[in-house]
Amino acid sequence: DGVTWSTTDPLDYNKRYTISAKSLGLGGVTTEKVAFQTQSPENLTMPYLLPGDGEVVGVGQPVAVRFDENIPNRVAAERAIKVTTTPPVEGAFYWLNNREVRWRPQHYWTPGTKVDVEVNTYGVDLGDGLFGQENLRSHFTIGDEVIATADDDTKELTIRRNGEVIKTMPISMGKSSTPTSNGTYIIGDRFSHLIMDSSTYGVPSNSPNGYRTEVDWATQMSYSGIYVHSAPWSVGSQGYSNVSHGCLNVSPGNAQWFYNNTKRGDIVEVRNTVGSTLSG
């Protein structure tokens, strides 16, 4: 009679299922069972989601989904990701590279916004026989608006919370050969102790512009290795001249304060340096 049946969720990989169907006819009830086995795709990709469940993040934080394989069908990946906000917020996807897609609102988040993210990639064909390996969920909240402004004209970093100045500190940014780029940065990971090694991005540590330095209270501004961090060796230059390889050098006490009073997704705006301007 043309009746069909379908599952509400994707079937598991490499599982055996049995379907039992009953029909009522002139001869009474007839039962038929059909068994089948699903297969595991040869190529699976695992998604990773930020922010994590329960996090409180800053007004610049995007939703980030990173895969461990290049994604051939970006549209399929985007369709598998659902972002729900309270109150409703308009936003859009953009791809950072072939493995990471992000979703962000048109403007900075409003503090107090609740965000729910569903990554429903399990069983989804993401192109060229690549299938999603898992589903993920995250619920996070937008915290206070924290924006730090690094101005090379004054050699100061000014931190505002919800529009009010809460801290000003002298800084030393990138020297003329390695200037800090102007633009808007989004705070990421934080480390109480970190070894900074220029060879990780292709500059030998023993070259003229290379380095391998242990630092404390490092707050990440970019994937390219720009941090706000403790630099006791440059305290005499902070507020007066730029001597770093691109990072924002501050005193140990100020670095610890910045580490303790900022969060993932907060904003750092860099202005008036001799460097280029970030895209995007």
WOZIDA-V701566 format. One record per run of one state. SS is the DSSP state (alpha for helix, beta for strand, coil for the rest). FROM is the first residue (numbers start at 0). TO is the last residue. If there is no record, write none. Layout:
BEGIN
<<SS	FROM	TO> <SS	FROM	TO>>
END
This chain:
BEGIN
<<coil	0	14> <beta	15	24> <coil	25	26> <beta	27	36> <coil	37	41> <beta	42	44> <coil	45	45> <beta	46	49> <coil	50	54> <beta	55	56> <coil	57	61> <beta	62	66> <coil	67	72> <alpha	73	78> <coil	79	79> <beta	80	85> <coil	86	89> <beta	90	94> <coil	95	98> <beta	99	104> <coil	105	112> <beta	113	119> <coil	120	120> <beta	121	121> <coil	122	123> <beta	124	124> <coil	125	128> <beta	129	131> <coil	132	133> <beta	134	141> <coil	142	144> <beta	145	150> <coil	151	154> <beta	155	160> <coil	161	162> <beta	163	169> <coil	170	170> <beta	171	171> <coil	172	172> <beta	173	173> <coil	174	174> <alpha	175	177> <coil	178	180> <beta	181	185> <coil	186	188> <beta	189	196> <alpha	197	200> <coil	201	210> <beta	211	219> <coil	220	225> <beta	226	229> <coil	230	230> <alpha	231	233> <coil	234	242> <beta	243	243> <coil	244	246> <beta	247	249> <coil	250	250> <alpha	251	260> <coil	261	265> <beta	266	270> <coil	271	275> <beta	276	276> <coil	277	279>>
END
